[in-house]
Amino acid sequence: MQYTYKTRGTCASKINIETDGDIVRSVEFEGGCNGNLAGISKLVAGLPISLVIDRLSGIRCGLKPTSCPDQLSKALSELSQSPEA
């Protein structure tokens, strides 16, 4: 399944996610810190959605209440609750 999430409160503007059942196949951030986000994308590929949510939820970026990894966890939570998932 392909899913695009518009982020809130981060440098990245969107996250494009591909899943297969409950497994994250690929993640691509639009904008943000390219090296860090490319690393996160490779680290989560092949992992269960629930594990990625658990590991990344609540991570903050400096004084911001969220971060790109936290936004990925929110996107995956939204995706997993979608009737199409």
C-alpha positions as CSV (number, residue, x, y, z in Angstrom):
1,M,0.0,0.0,0.0
2,Q,1.2,3.5,-0.9
3,Y,0.5,6.3,1.6
4,T,1.5,10.0,1.7
5,Y,1.4,11.9,5.0
6,K,1.7,15.7,5.3
7,T,3.9,16.4,8.3
8,R,3.2,19.0,11.0
9,G,5.9,21.0,12.8
10,T,9.0,19.6,11.0
11,C,11.4,20.6,8.3
12,A,10.3,17.6,6.1
13,S,7.0,18.5,4.4
14,K,5.7,15.0,3.5
15,I,6.5,11.3,4.1
16,N,5.8,8.7,1.4
17,I,5.4,5.3,2.8
18,E,5.0,1.9,1.2
19,T,3.8,-1.1,3.2
20,D,3.1,-4.7,2.6
21,G,0.6,-5.9,5.2
22,D,2.0,-4.9,8.6
23,I,5.6,-4.5,7.3
24,V,7.2,-1.2,6.3
25,R,8.7,-1.7,2.8
26,S,10.1,1.9,2.1
27,V,9.9,5.4,3.5
28,E,10.9,8.6,1.7
29,F,10.9,12.0,3.3
30,E,10.4,15.2,1.3
31,G,12.6,18.0,2.7
32,G,14.4,17.8,6.0
33,C,17.9,16.6,6.9
34,N,18.6,14.3,4.0
35,G,21.4,12.2,5.6
36,N,19.5,11.6,8.8
37,L,16.2,10.9,7.1
38,A,17.8,8.6,4.6
39,G,19.3,6.6,7.5
40,I,16.0,6.4,9.3
41,S,14.3,5.2,6.1
42,K,16.9,2.4,5.7
43,L,16.7,1.4,9.3
44,V,12.9,1.0,9.4
45,A,12.6,-0.9,6.0
46,G,11.5,-4.4,6.7
47,L,10.3,-3.8,10.2
48,P,6.8,-4.3,11.5
49,I,4.7,-1.1,11.6
50,S,4.0,-1.5,15.4
51,L,7.7,-1.8,16.2
52,V,8.5,1.4,14.2
53,I,5.7,3.2,16.0
54,D,6.9,2.1,19.4
55,R,10.5,3.1,18.7
56,L,9.9,6.5,17.2
57,S,6.9,7.8,18.9
58,G,7.6,10.8,21.1
59,I,11.0,11.7,19.8
60,R,11.5,15.5,19.9
61,C,13.7,17.7,17.7
62,G,15.3,20.3,20.0
63,L,12.6,22.3,21.7
64,K,9.9,21.3,19.1
65,P,7.2,19.0,20.4
66,T,7.7,16.6,17.5
67,S,10.4,15.5,15.0
68,C,10.6,13.7,11.7
69,P,10.8,10.3,13.4
70,D,7.8,11.2,15.6
71,Q,5.9,12.3,12.5
72,L,6.7,8.9,10.8
73,S,5.2,7.2,13.9
74,K,2.1,9.3,13.6
75,A,1.8,8.6,9.9
76,L,2.1,4.8,10.5
77,S,-0.4,5.0,13.3
78,E,-2.8,6.8,11.0
79,L,-2.1,4.3,8.2
80,S,-2.6,1.3,10.5
81,Q,-6.0,2.6,11.5
82,S,-7.1,3.2,7.9
83,P,-9.9,0.8,6.7
84,E,-7.8,0.2,3.6
85,A,-4.8,-1.1,5.6
